[in-house]
Structures are given as C-alpha cells and as structure tokens.
C-alpha cells in the first residue's frame, strides 16, 4: 500500500463524525459561556475614569501644542550660524550692491483701493458685523383663558383648556361660566364674555391690503369685544355673523348676538358689510340687525358707558395698547445695530452704500434701499430709548427723504411703487399701537407723513387721520382723568383742527367730531380740569335734544294715512310704481313726532291682499327697535 493511501485512511479514521463534532462544540460552548466572557472582557478592557483622563490630558497637550516651537527649530536648522552670515554679507553681498535712482511713487491710490477691496469683501461676507440680526414678532395666535376653563373643539375632538394655547383655523371656542381672550399678535385682541361661541377662520398676518373680505372668526352666539390695532392701509379684523360682516382696523367695538345682533362702536370706527353694501360706523354709533331689517344707526346711550362690560374693556384696551407699543419699540431697538452716536456709524453707512452698489438686480436693489431706509426708523427708536432726543430728527428725516427719492426715481410705475407701498404699510403696522404722548409716536407720525408724500396719496387724508389718532388719545385721557396728558395733547392738536373745519367732506371729519364730543363730555363731567380747557371744549358738546310733543289728533293722523293711500292707488297702476311711491312717503315720515301713529294707521288702511303692507310693517318694526335702543322717538 502506497504512503498516500495510508495517509488518506488515517485521515478518515481520525476525523470525527458530524454528530461527534456537534456534541463536542456544545460542550465547549457550555463551558466557555460566550456572552458572560465577552462582557467580562469588555469590562476589563474599559479603562477607568482616572486612566482615561490621564490619556486625554496627554493627547490634548500634543494636539494643542503651538507650532511656534517647531517652526523655530526648523528656522534654526535652515539658517547658517551668525558668524557665517556676517562673513557672507560683508564679503559677497555688500560689495555687489550699487545705488540706483528710483522715481518717487505715491501709494495712496493703492492704499485706497486695498481699503475699498477689504471693505467690499467684509460687507459681502460678514454683514452681521454692521447690521443687527432681524427679529420677528411671535407668529402664533393664542387663546388666553382669563376666568375659568374654556372648551376648544377641532375635528370633532373637544378639549378643556385652562392655560394659554396656540390656535389654528377651524377651531371652535366656547365659554361657559368663563371668559377668555384671543390675542391676534400685534393686530389686536378679541375678548369673549360668558356663554359665547366663536369659530376661527383666517389667522394669517395682516401685511397687505385686503383684496377681498377674509373673516377672522364667526360669532355664533354670545358677546365679544374687539380692539383693533391695524392701520387703515391693511386688512382689518373681520367678524362674520349671520346678519353681516363687521371689520375693525383701529378701534374698540362690542358685538352681542342673541335674537338680534347689536354692534356698538366705543372708539374709532368699524365697517358693516351687508348684502354688498358698506355702512361706516364711528365712535358712539349703535346698530341692531336681524333677518330682513334695514341698517338704522343710533347713538349709544350714556348709561351704556357705566356697564361693567364696557368700562372694564375700555380700561383693558388702554393697558393692552401700551403693552403692544412697548413690545414694538423693543423690537425696533433690538434691530437698530450701530447708532449715529457711535464712532463706527460711518463704517456702517459705508457698508450699506457698498452693499447697494454691488447689487445689480433692479428689484433687489430697490428692496435693499427700502430696507436700509427702515433701519433709520430702528435707529431713531433706539436713540429715543437712550434719551438722545436731539439726535432723533436726523434719521427720521433721512427715512422720509429716502422713500420720496425712490418714489421720484420710479415715476414710470409699477414694481417700485408697489414695493414702496408695501414697505410703508409694514412700517406703519410695526408701530400702529403708538399713541400721542408715547415716546415712539414720533416714528408713527413720520411713517404716515412719508406715506402721504408717495405718488397717488392724499396728504389731507393723512393729516386728518393723524388728527383723529390724536383725538382718540385725547378722549381716552379725558375719560381717565389724566389732566397732564389732556393738556399736552390738546395744545398739540388744536392747530390741526382747522384741517377738519376746512375739509368737512372727509370721512375722518365725522369721526373727529364724534371724538371731540366724547372729549367734551368727559371734560365737563370730571373735576379739576383747567377752566380755559373746559370753556374751549364747550363748543363740541352735543346740542340739547329738542322734545317735540305730538300735536296731531287722531282724525289728522287718519287723514294723512288716507291721503298717502289715495296717491298710491289713484295716480299709479303698476305695482313697481306704487311700491316706489310708498317708499318715498315712508322716508318723508322719518323724524316726524307722530311717525309711529301714522305708520300704524297706514298699515290698517292698506288692503289686506296687497304686498304694500310689508314695507309699512318693516318701518314699524325698525321704529320699535330704535325706541327699545333708548333713542328719542314716537311711542307705538
């Protein structure tokens, strides 16, 4: 047998079978206990904390060691000894040096070019060195329960909340025996009374005019108070109801909805949109609506101001407005960056100029110029905060000049004008809460005046709006008994009253007269005001109502009703003509001391089978509600 065959047989004899291998490996695995062994090995191999700290200390010393020592060693190795260097210089280099005539050169131009290049690179790469990072207002609309828990419903899920929460469109908010406030960022606040239900809709920021009505929320039932702080150039806060839409920009309005809707304007204005028809309401106006009614504006009775709902909310409005004004001021101060009182201000302005110069896209260039004009407003706010009143005028004037210059450069139209209008509207929104007497009201005045100087704007309207803004503050201060603020505001506003006297057709003129009436009543009812101021306010007091006693007899009332009926049915044949004549006769009866008696007689005089009884009945209902509202009127 050959050796190879023997070795093969020996290999087969000593090779264990598969079953034997499996048994052997099972025994080895049981004795080794791999998981425990590995854990023990890992534990033994993990260094202790002290050892790890010593190792990292040594690594840190190597890593953080300065390369200076290494470079010094390299330099020493490459340089010849001092004696050899001296010999080389004296023997070989110095004898070969020959003097040469060189023309004198000025390096000033090169220095300026180098400086400008460094400035350009610095501005383009690191603008944050000169300009403060922009800050943004809190973007969430929040619900703040002020008394008790409030129920919030969305997507069929109902949850009770007793702390501030963020709101989203589609939520339904219900107060039972509780109260709550909806904070609309800087735009205003909506306060909900007990047993009130609202549904939220549009909660986006108001940074543009309104191309269409976008309801902020729907008042399902109950009572709410709306304080708006939105400039008239932007879309306002719109409350939707079954009876119509009420929009508030700047003002305070109470809405109560049960069997009918009652809208009362306690400050500034509101707009009612009903059946595509707008009705402007001003301070002191009240309107009540129900299905099929015709809007009829009445005055809020003086007793309404004593109601706790009204007096509480008027006080809260003043506090909320001051809080928002301070927040807006703080944001502008935070964005101001380097101020004109700083030695680095020239560098900041140079950086702005270079940034604009290196912007070649037309739209982007205009946007940057407008943005840098807005920086002047921020600087003015910061200067006011620091008390540097004498330095405030310069940045404000520069803001106006920059916007007017941009408007003049873009006389051909559209894009630049749009950007300017948008920028000024946003600037006005950022300081809308400022009132006459506040430190930052000067900024608001500057923005509105700059807006009036833009192409297509009426300066008289802006001047009247500023006057109304001041009169609103004046009336609020008089009602609060703040004699010092009233005296200062009156002295500042008195010259501007001529704008209203000379332009009585302006919409703001009606609002101004209502505010003056409110101011006069507050001054007359409060002790301690200056006698000259009291005397000056007397001309704005409302005229004493003249009480007219009904003097028609029953026979005369019946005769008037019969004559109206005769004119309608004798002289006209067509139904539409008869209806038009009846409506004209009903308008003639407005204000008549015996209006109710004549309407009732006319209603009974009309044939029962005619539709002409409907407008007569409607007029009777309107007169009834005007009497219920507390107005002077004929009894029914």
C-alpha positions in Angstrom: 0.0 0.0 0.0 1.4 3.3 -1.0 2.1 6.1 1.5 -0.6 8.4 0.0 -3.3 5.8 0.5 -2.2 5.2 4.1 -2.4 8.9 4.9 -5.9 9.1 3.4 -7.1 6.2 5.5 -5.5 7.7 8.6 -7.3 11.0 7.9 -10.6 9.2 7.6 -10.1 7.3 10.9 -9.2 10.3 13.0 -11.9 12.7 11.5 -14.9 12.7 13.9 -18.4 12.3 12.5 -20.9 15.2 12.4 -22.7 14.1 15.5 -19.5 13.9 17.5 -18.5 17.4 16.3 -21.9 18.8 17.4 -21.6 17.2 20.8 -18.0 18.5 21.3 -18.9 22.1 20.2 -22.0 22.1 22.5 -19.8 21.1 25.5 -17.2 23.8 24.6 -19.9 26.4 24.2 -21.4 25.5 27.6 -18.1 25.7 29.3 -17.0 28.9 27.6 -20.3 30.9 28.3 -19.6 33.4 25.4 -21.9 36.3 26.5 -20.5 36.4 30.0 -16.9 36.0 28.9 -17.3 38.9 26.3 -18.9 41.1 29.0 -16.1 40.3 31.4 -13.5 41.0 28.6 -15.2 44.4 27.8 -15.2 45.3 31.4 -11.6 44.5 31.9 -10.6 46.3 28.7 -12.6 49.5 29.5 -10.2 52.0 31.2 -11.1 53.6 34.5 -12.1 57.2 34.5 -8.8 58.3 36.0 -6.8 56.4 33.4 -9.0 57.9 30.6 -8.5 61.4 31.9 -4.7 61.0 32.1 -4.6 59.7 28.5 -6.8 62.6 27.2 -4.6 65.1 29.1 -1.6 63.8 27.2 -3.4 63.8 23.9 -4.7 67.4 24.5 -1.1 68.6 25.2 0.1 67.1 21.9 -2.9 68.5 19.9 -3.0 72.0 21.4 0.8 72.4 21.4 1.6 75.6 19.5 3.5 75.1 16.2 5.7 78.1 17.0 8.4 75.9 18.8 8.5 73.5 15.8 8.9 76.3 13.3 11.6 77.9 15.5 13.5 74.6 15.4 13.1 74.4 11.6 14.3 78.0 11.2 17.3 77.3 13.4 18.3 74.3 11.3 18.0 76.1 8.0 19.7 79.4 8.9 23.5 79.5 8.9 25.4 80.4 12.0 25.6 84.2 12.9 29.3 84.4 12.1 28.9 82.7 8.7 26.0 85.0 7.9 28.1 88.1 8.7 31.0 86.9 6.6 28.8 86.2 3.6 27.1 89.6 3.9 30.4 91.6 4.1 32.4 89.5 1.6 29.9 88.7 -1.2 26.6 90.6 -0.9 27.6 94.2 0.3 30.3 94.8 -2.4 27.9 93.9 -5.2 25.2 96.4 -4.1 25.0 99.5 -6.3 22.8 102.6 -5.6 20.1 103.2 -8.2 17.9 106.3 -8.9 14.2 105.5 -8.4 11.3 107.8 -9.2 9.2 108.7 -6.2 5.8 106.9 -6.3 2.6 107.6 -4.4 1.0 104.5 -3.0 -2.1 106.4 -1.7 -4.3 105.2 -4.6 -3.2 101.6 -3.9 -3.9 102.0 -0.3 -7.5 103.3 -1.0 -8.1 100.5 -3.5 -6.9 98.0 -1.0 -9.1 99.5 1.8 -12.2 99.5 -0.5 -11.5 95.9 -1.5 -11.2 94.8 2.1 -14.4 96.7 2.9 -16.2 95.1 -0.1 -15.1 91.6 1.0 -16.0 92.3 4.6 -19.5 93.6 3.7 -20.3 90.8 1.3 -19.0 88.0 3.6 -19.9 89.3 7.1 -22.8 91.8 7.1 -23.6 90.8 10.6 -20.6 92.9 11.7 -22.5 96.1 11.0 -26.2 95.1 10.9 -28.2 93.6 13.8 -29.9 90.3 13.1 -33.6 90.9 12.2 -36.2 90.0 14.9 -39.7 88.8 14.2 -42.9 89.1 16.2 -44.4 86.0 17.7 -46.3 84.4 14.8 -48.9 82.4 16.8 -52.4 83.5 17.5 -53.1 82.4 21.1 -56.1 81.8 23.4 -55.7 83.0 27.0 -58.4 81.9 29.4 -58.9 84.8 31.8 -61.5 83.3 34.1 -62.2 79.6 34.4 -61.7 76.9 31.8 -62.6 77.2 28.1 -63.7 74.4 25.7 -61.9 74.1 22.4 -63.2 71.9 19.6 -61.4 70.9 16.4 -62.0 68.0 14.0 -64.7 66.7 16.4 -62.4 66.5 19.4 -63.4 68.5 22.4 -60.8 69.6 25.0 -61.0 71.8 28.0 -58.1 74.2 28.4 -57.2 76.5 31.4 -53.9 77.9 30.1 -52.5 79.7 27.1 -52.6 77.7 23.9 -51.9 78.3 20.2 -54.8 78.5 17.9 -55.3 77.2 14.3 -58.1 77.8 11.8 -61.2 75.7 12.2 -61.2 75.7 16.0 -64.4 76.4 17.8 -64.0 78.1 21.2 -66.8 78.0 23.7 -67.0 79.8 27.1 -69.5 78.6 29.6 -69.2 80.2 33.0 -65.8 81.6 32.0 -64.1 84.3 30.0 -61.2 84.3 27.5 -59.1 86.5 25.2 -57.8 85.8 21.7 -54.5 87.5 21.1 -54.1 88.4 17.4 -50.3 89.1 17.6 -49.8 92.8 17.4 -53.1 93.3 15.5 -55.4 93.4 18.5 -57.3 91.3 20.9 -60.8 89.7 21.0 -62.3 89.2 24.4 -65.1 86.6 24.9 -67.8 87.1 27.5 -69.5 84.2 29.3 -71.6 81.8 27.2 -70.0 82.8 23.9 -69.2 80.6 20.9 -66.8 81.6 18.1 -65.3 79.7 15.2 -61.9 80.7 13.9 -61.1 81.2 10.2 -58.3 83.4 8.8 -55.4 83.8 11.3 -52.7 84.9 8.9 -50.6 88.1 9.4 -52.1 91.3 8.0 -49.2 92.7 5.9 -51.2 93.8 2.9 -54.4 95.5 1.9 -57.5 93.3 1.6 -58.4 92.3 -2.0 -61.4 90.5 -0.5 -63.1 90.0 2.8 -61.4 87.2 4.9 -63.4 86.6 8.1 -61.1 86.2 11.1 -63.8 84.4 13.0 -67.6 83.8 13.1 -69.6 84.9 16.2 -72.1 82.1 16.7 -73.7 83.4 19.9 -72.8 85.5 22.9 -70.8 88.7 23.3 -67.3 89.7 22.3 -65.2 92.9 22.5 -62.8 93.7 19.6 -59.8 96.0 20.0 -58.1 96.6 16.6 -54.6 98.0 16.2 -54.3 97.6 12.4 -53.6 100.6 10.2 -56.3 101.5 7.7 -53.9 100.7 4.8 -54.0 97.0 5.8 -56.9 94.5 6.0 -58.6 94.6 9.3 -60.1 92.2 11.8 -63.4 90.9 10.3 -66.1 89.3 12.4 -68.6 87.3 10.5 -72.2 86.9 11.7 -75.5 85.7 10.1 -76.5 89.4 9.9 -73.4 90.7 8.2 -69.6 91.2 8.4 -68.1 93.8 10.8 -64.5 94.9 10.1 -62.3 96.7 12.6 -58.9 98.3 11.9 -58.2 100.7 14.7 -61.0 100.9 17.2 -62.9 99.2 20.0 -66.2 97.5 19.2 -68.7 95.5 21.2 -70.8 92.8 19.4 -73.6 90.9 21.1 -75.6 88.3 19.3 -78.7 86.6 20.7 -82.1 87.1 18.9 -80.5 90.0 17.1 -77.1 91.5 16.5 -76.1 94.6 18.4 -72.9 96.5 17.3 -71.6 99.3 19.4 -68.5 101.4 18.5 -66.8 102.8 21.6 -63.6 104.1 19.8 -62.6 105.0 16.3 -64.5 103.2 13.5 -65.9 100.0 12.2 -67.4 99.0 8.8 -70.5 96.9 8.3 -70.8 94.9 5.1 -74.3 93.6 4.5 -75.7 92.5 1.2 -72.7 94.0 -0.7 -73.4 97.4 0.9 -70.9 99.1 3.3 -72.0 101.2 6.3 -69.4 103.2 8.2 -69.8 103.3 12.0 -68.0 105.8 14.1 -67.5 106.4 17.8 -70.8 106.4 19.7 -72.7 104.6 17.0 -75.0 101.7 17.7 -76.8 99.5 15.1 -79.1 96.5 15.6 -79.7 93.9 12.9 -82.0 90.9 12.4 -83.2 89.0 9.4 -84.8 91.3 6.9 -84.0 94.5 8.8 -82.6 97.7 7.3 -79.5 99.1 9.0 -80.5 102.0 11.2 -77.7 103.8 13.1 -78.5 105.2 16.5 -76.4 106.7 19.3 -75.1 104.7 22.2 -76.9 105.9 25.4 -74.7 107.4 28.0 -75.9 104.9 30.5 -74.1 102.1 28.5 -70.7 103.5 29.5 -71.5 102.7 33.1 -72.0 99.0 32.3 -69.2 96.8 33.7 -68.6 95.1 30.4 -67.9 98.4 28.7 -65.9 100.1 31.5 -63.7 97.0 32.1 -62.8 96.6 28.4 -62.1 100.3 27.8 -59.6 100.1 30.7 -58.1 96.8 29.4 -57.7 98.4 25.9 -55.5 101.1 27.3 -53.3 98.6 29.1 -53.1 96.3 26.1 -52.2 99.1 23.7 -49.4 100.3 25.9 -48.0 96.7 26.2 -48.0 96.2 22.4 -46.5 99.6 21.8 -43.6 98.8 24.2 -43.1 95.4 22.5 -42.9 97.1 19.1 -40.5 99.6 20.5 -38.3 96.9 21.9 -38.1 95.0 18.6 -37.0 98.1 16.7 -34.4 98.9 19.3 -33.1 95.3 19.0 -32.7 95.7 15.2 -31.0 99.1 15.3 -27.4 97.9 15.4 -24.7 100.6 15.4 -26.3 104.1 16.2 -25.4 107.5 14.8 -23.8 108.4 18.2 -21.2 105.6 17.7 -17.8 106.2 16.1 -18.3 103.1 13.9 -21.5 104.6 12.4 -19.6 105.8 9.3 -18.4 102.3 8.7 -21.9 101.0 8.9 -23.2 103.6 6.4 -20.3 102.8 4.0 -21.1 99.1 4.3 -24.7 99.9 3.3 -23.6 102.0 0.3 -21.2 99.3 -0.9 -23.9 96.6 -0.5 -26.4 98.6 -2.6 -23.7 99.5 -5.2 -22.8 95.8 -5.7 -26.4 94.8 -6.2 -27.2 94.8 -9.9 -30.7 93.3 -10.0 -33.2 96.2 -10.1 -35.8 94.8 -7.8 -33.3 93.6 -5.2 -31.5 96.9 -5.3 -34.8 98.8 -4.5 -35.6 96.3 -1.8 -32.3 96.9 -0.1 -32.6 100.7 -0.4 -36.1 100.4 1.3 -34.7 98.1 3.9 -31.9 100.4 4.8 -34.4 103.3 5.0 -36.3 101.2 7.5 -33.0 100.9 9.5 -33.2 104.6 10.1 -36.5 104.1 11.9 -34.9 101.4 14.1 -32.0 103.8 14.9 -34.5 106.6 15.8 -36.3 104.2 18.2 -33.0 103.2 19.8 -32.0 106.8 20.2 -35.3 107.6 21.8 -34.8 104.7 24.2 -31.4 106.1 25.1 -32.7 109.5 25.7 -30.7 111.1 22.8 -33.7 113.2 21.7 -31.6 115.8 19.9 -30.2 113.1 17.5 -33.6 111.5 16.6 -34.6 114.1 13.9 -31.7 113.2 11.5 -32.5 109.5 10.9 -36.3 110.3 10.7 -35.7 113.0 8.0 -33.4 110.6 6.2 -36.1 107.9 6.2 -38.6 110.3 4.5 -36.0 111.6 2.0 -35.0 108.1 1.0 -38.6 106.9 0.4 -39.5 110.1 -1.5 -36.4 109.9 -3.6 -37.2 106.2 -4.5 -40.7 107.2 -5.4 -39.4 110.0 -7.7 -37.0 107.7 -9.4 -39.8 105.2 -10.2 -42.3 107.5 -11.8 -42.9 105.1 -14.6 -44.6 102.8 -12.4 -45.4 99.7 -11.1 -42.9 97.4 -9.3 -41.0 100.1 -7.3 -44.3 101.8 -6.4 -45.7 98.5 -5.2 -42.6 97.8 -3.1 -42.7 101.3 -1.5 -46.4 101.0 -0.7 -45.9 97.6 0.9 -42.8 98.7 2.9 -44.6 101.8 4.3 -47.6 99.7 5.2 -45.5 97.2 7.0 -43.6 100.0 8.8 -46.9 101.5 9.9 -48.1 98.1 11.2 -45.0 97.8 13.3 -45.8 101.0 15.2 -49.6 101.0 15.0 -50.1 100.7 18.7 -48.2 104.0 19.5 -50.4 106.8 20.9 -50.0 110.5 21.1 -47.8 111.1 24.2 -45.8 107.8 23.7 -42.1 108.1 23.1 -42.3 106.3 19.8 -45.3 108.2 18.4 -42.9 110.4 16.5 -42.0 107.3 14.4 -45.6 106.7 13.6 -46.1 110.3 12.6 -43.1 110.2 10.4 -44.2 107.0 8.6 -47.7 108.4 7.9 -46.3 111.6 6.6 -43.9 109.7 4.4 -46.9 107.7 3.2 -48.7 110.9 2.3 -45.8 112.0 0.1 -45.9 108.9 -2.1 -47.4 109.3 -5.5 -51.2 108.9 -5.6 -51.7 109.6 -1.9 -53.8 112.5 -0.5 -51.9 114.5 2.1 -55.1 115.9 3.6 -56.5 112.5 4.4 -53.3 111.5 6.2 -53.3 114.8 8.1 -56.9 114.2 9.1 -56.0 110.6 10.1 -53.2 111.9 12.4 -55.7 114.3 14.0 -58.2 111.5 14.6 -55.4 109.4 16.1 -54.6 112.3 18.5 -58.2 113.0 19.3 -58.7 109.3 20.2 -55.9 109.5 22.7 -57.2 112.9 24.0 -60.7 111.4 24.6 -59.3 108.3 26.4 -57.1 110.5 28.6 -60.0 112.8 29.5 -62.1 109.8 30.4 -59.3 108.5 32.6 -58.9 111.9 34.3 -55.3 112.3 33.2 -55.1 116.1 33.2 -51.5 116.4 32.3 -51.8 114.3 29.2 -55.0 116.0 28.2 -53.4 119.5 28.4 -50.4 118.5 26.4 -52.3 116.7 23.7 -54.8 119.5 23.4 -52.1 122.1 22.9 -50.5 119.9 20.2 -53.8 119.1 18.4 -55.5 122.5 18.5 -53.8 123.8 15.3 -54.8 120.7 13.3 -58.5 121.2 14.0 -58.5 123.6 11.0 -58.0 120.6 8.7 -61.4 119.2 9.8 -63.1 122.6 9.6 -61.7 123.3 6.1 -62.5 119.7 4.8 -65.8 118.7 6.3 -66.4 116.3 3.5 -63.6 113.9 4.7 -64.8 110.7 6.2 -62.4 111.3 9.1 -64.1 114.6 9.8 -67.2 112.8 11.1 -65.1 110.6 13.3 -63.2 113.6 14.6 -66.3 115.4 15.6 -67.6 112.3 17.4 -64.3 112.1 19.3 -64.4 115.8 20.2 -67.9 115.3 21.5 -66.7 112.4 23.6 -63.7 114.5 24.9 -66.0 117.5 25.7 -68.4 115.3 27.7 -65.5 113.7 29.7 -64.0 117.1 30.5 -67.3 118.6 31.6 -68.0 115.6 33.9 -64.6 115.5 35.5 -63.5 117.9 38.2 -60.1 119.6 38.2 -59.5 120.4 34.5 -58.3 123.9 33.6 -61.2 126.3 33.2 -59.9 127.5 29.8 -59.9 124.0 28.6 -63.4 123.4 29.8 -64.5 126.6 28.1 -62.8 125.6 24.8 -64.5 122.2 24.9 -68.0 123.6 25.3 -68.4 124.2 21.6 -68.1 120.5 20.9 -70.8 119.5 23.4 -73.8 117.8 21.7 -76.8 120.0 21.3 -79.6 119.6 23.8 -82.3 117.4 22.2 -85.5 119.3 21.5 -88.5 117.4 22.8 -91.3 117.5 20.3 -94.7 116.8 21.6 -97.2 115.0 19.3 -99.8 117.6 18.3 -101.8 115.7 15.6 -105.3 114.5 16.5 -106.5 111.0 15.7 -108.5 112.5 12.8 -105.5 114.2 11.4 -103.4 111.0 11.6 -106.1 109.1 9.8 -106.3 111.8 7.1 -102.6 111.7 6.4 -102.7 107.9 6.1 -105.8 108.1 3.8 -104.1 110.7 1.6 -101.0 108.5 1.2 -103.1 105.6 0.2 -105.1 107.7 -2.3 -102.0 109.0 -4.0 -100.6 105.4 -4.3 -103.7 103.7 -5.7 -105.3 106.5 -7.7 -102.3 108.0 -9.5 -100.4 104.8 -10.3 -101.3 101.5 -11.8 -98.1 99.5 -12.0 -97.1 97.5 -8.8 -93.5 98.7 -9.0 -94.5 102.4 -9.3 -96.8 102.0 -6.3 -94.0 100.4 -4.3 -91.6 103.3 -5.2 -94.1 105.9 -4.2 -94.8 104.2 -0.9 -91.1 104.0 0.0 -90.8 107.7 -0.8 -93.7 108.5 1.5 -92.1 106.4 4.3 -88.9 108.3 4.0 -90.7 111.6 4.4 -92.2 110.4 7.7 -88.7 109.8 9.2 -88.3 112.1 12.3 -92.0 113.0 12.5 -93.1 113.2 16.1 -96.2 111.1 15.1 -94.4 108.7 12.8 -95.5 105.6 14.7 -99.2 106.6 14.8 -99.2 107.4 11.1 -97.5 104.1 10.2 -100.0 102.2 12.2 -102.9 104.0 10.6 -101.4 103.5 7.1 -100.9 99.8 7.8 -104.5 99.3 8.6 -105.6 101.5 5.7 -103.8 99.3 3.2 -105.8 96.4 1.6 -105.0 93.1 3.2 -104.3 91.4 -0.1 -101.6 93.8 -1.1 -97.8 93.4 -0.7 -97.6 97.1 0.1 -98.3 96.3 3.8 -94.8 94.6 4.1 -92.6 97.8 3.9 -95.0 99.6 6.2 -94.8 96.7 8.8 -91.0 96.8 8.4 -90.9 100.5 9.1 -93.0 99.9 12.2 -90.5 97.3 13.4 -87.5 99.5 12.8 -89.1 102.3 14.8 -89.9 99.9 17.6 -86.3 98.7 17.9 -85.0 102.3 17.9 -87.2 103.1 20.8 -86.0 99.9 22.6 -82.4 101.0 22.0 -83.0 104.1 24.1 -83.4 106.7 21.4 -85.8 109.6 21.2 -88.8 108.5 19.3 -92.5 108.2 18.9 -94.2 105.6 21.0 -96.1 102.9 19.2 
